[in-house]
């Protein structure tokens, strides 16, 4: 294939995840006033600047039209990050569920330690337990959490909500 015949066909070739190997590039550039200019494949997408509050809906609209998109965001200070937006994955103005744990009964202003429960074992007849953790066991960190008051010693076991 020579360079003169190369063109992008979005969504034609998909990787194992089902996401196209080549995705449309969306660039979002924030100005000092907090407004953003949005381009799709280097062409302006909208007539004017977009607010941060409207950006998620706009990216969802673009992903619905073009399929999965790669988004490059440039903040006013020059910092950048990228993300992939899939069709149908925006929250449409609702707050996402935030994982967390809730506990009470601690001392005022007490330092609280947080520990994730990654496995359960039963102690042997002598009251001893040994646990070896494979690296994969701690990667997801889902499940139960222990909140431990560092001064009071209060322990609360919570399921992640």
C-alpha positions in Angstrom: 0.0 0.0 0.0 1.5 3.3 -0.9 1.0 6.5 1.1 -1.1 8.1 -1.7 -3.8 5.4 -1.3 -4.0 5.5 2.5 -7.2 6.6 4.0 -8.9 6.1 7.4 -11.9 3.8 7.6 -13.3 4.1 11.0 -14.6 1.0 12.6 -13.6 -1.3 9.7 -11.0 -3.2 11.7 -11.7 -3.9 15.3 -9.3 -5.2 17.9 -10.1 -7.9 20.5 -12.0 -5.3 22.7 -14.4 -4.4 19.8 -12.9 -0.9 19.6 -11.8 0.1 16.2 -8.0 0.1 15.7 -8.2 3.6 14.2 -10.6 6.0 15.9 -11.5 9.6 15.1 -9.4 12.1 17.0 -11.4 14.7 19.0 -9.3 17.6 20.4 -10.6 19.7 23.3 -8.7 22.9 24.1 -9.6 24.9 27.2 -9.0 28.6 27.3 -8.2 30.6 30.4 -11.9 31.5 30.8 -12.8 27.8 31.1 -14.5 27.5 27.8 -13.4 24.8 25.3 -13.0 24.6 21.5 -13.7 21.2 20.1 -12.4 19.7 16.8 -13.1 16.4 15.2 -10.2 15.3 12.9 -8.9 18.9 13.0 -12.3 20.4 11.8 -14.3 22.6 14.2 -17.2 20.6 15.6 -19.3 23.5 17.0 -19.9 27.1 16.1 -18.4 28.4 19.3 -16.8 27.5 22.7 -18.3 24.9 24.9 -18.6 25.0 28.7 -17.1 22.2 30.9 -20.7 21.3 31.9 -21.7 20.7 28.3 -18.6 18.8 27.3 -19.7 15.4 28.4 -22.9 15.6 26.4 -21.1 16.9 23.4 -18.5 14.1 23.5 -21.3 11.5 23.9 -23.0 13.0 20.8 -19.8 12.8 18.8 -19.3 9.2 19.9 -22.8 8.3 19.0 -22.3 9.8 15.5 -18.7 8.5 14.9 -18.4 5.4 17.1 -15.6 5.1 19.6 -13.5 8.3 19.7 -10.0 9.2 21.1 -10.2 12.4 23.0 -7.1 14.7 23.6 -7.8 17.3 26.2 -5.4 20.3 26.6 -6.0 22.4 29.7 -5.2 26.2 29.7 -1.9 25.5 31.5 -0.8 23.2 28.7 -1.3 19.9 30.6 -2.8 17.2 28.5 -4.6 13.9 29.0 -6.3 11.4 26.6 -9.3 9.2 27.0 -11.5 6.9 24.9 -15.2 7.6 24.8 -17.5 4.8 23.7 -21.1 5.4 22.5 -23.6 5.2 25.2 -21.2 5.6 28.1 -21.9 9.1 29.2 -23.9 9.9 32.4 -26.1 12.6 30.7 -25.8 15.0 33.6 -26.2 12.5 36.5 -23.5 12.0 39.0 -21.7 8.6 38.6 -21.9 6.2 41.4 -18.8 6.7 43.5 -17.4 3.7 45.3 -17.0 4.4 49.0 -17.3 3.2 52.5 -19.2 4.8 55.4 -18.7 4.3 59.1 -19.3 6.2 62.4 -18.3 5.9 66.0 -14.8 7.2 65.6 -13.2 9.9 67.8 -13.5 13.5 66.5 -10.7 14.3 64.0 -9.3 10.8 64.3 -7.0 9.4 61.6 -8.8 6.5 59.9 -6.9 3.8 58.1 -8.6 2.0 55.2 -7.8 -1.6 54.3 -9.3 -3.6 51.5 -10.3 -7.2 52.2 -9.0 -9.2 49.3 -9.4 -12.7 50.7 -10.6 -14.7 53.7 -8.8 -17.6 55.4 -9.6 -19.7 58.5 -7.1 -20.0 61.3 -5.6 -23.4 62.1 -6.1 -25.2 65.4 -3.3 -23.1 66.9 -4.9 -19.8 65.9 -2.4 -19.1 63.1 -3.3 -18.0 59.6 -1.0 -17.6 56.6 -2.1 -15.9 53.4 -0.1 -15.6 50.2 -1.7 -13.1 47.8 -1.2 -13.4 44.0 -0.7 -10.0 42.4 -4.0 -10.2 40.6 -5.8 -10.4 43.9 -5.0 -6.8 44.8 -5.4 -5.2 41.4 -9.1 -4.7 41.3 -9.6 -3.8 45.0 -13.3 -4.5 45.0 -15.3 -6.0 47.8 -15.1 -5.2 51.5 -13.2 -2.4 53.2 -12.1 -2.1 56.8 -12.1 1.3 58.5 -9.8 1.4 61.5 -9.6 4.2 63.9 -5.9 4.7 64.5 -6.4 6.1 68.1 -9.7 4.4 69.2 -9.0 1.1 67.5 -12.6 1.0 66.3 -13.0 -1.3 63.3 -15.9 -1.2 60.9 -16.2 -3.7 58.0 -18.1 -2.2 55.1 -19.1 -3.5 51.7 -18.0 -1.1 48.9 -21.1 0.9 47.8 
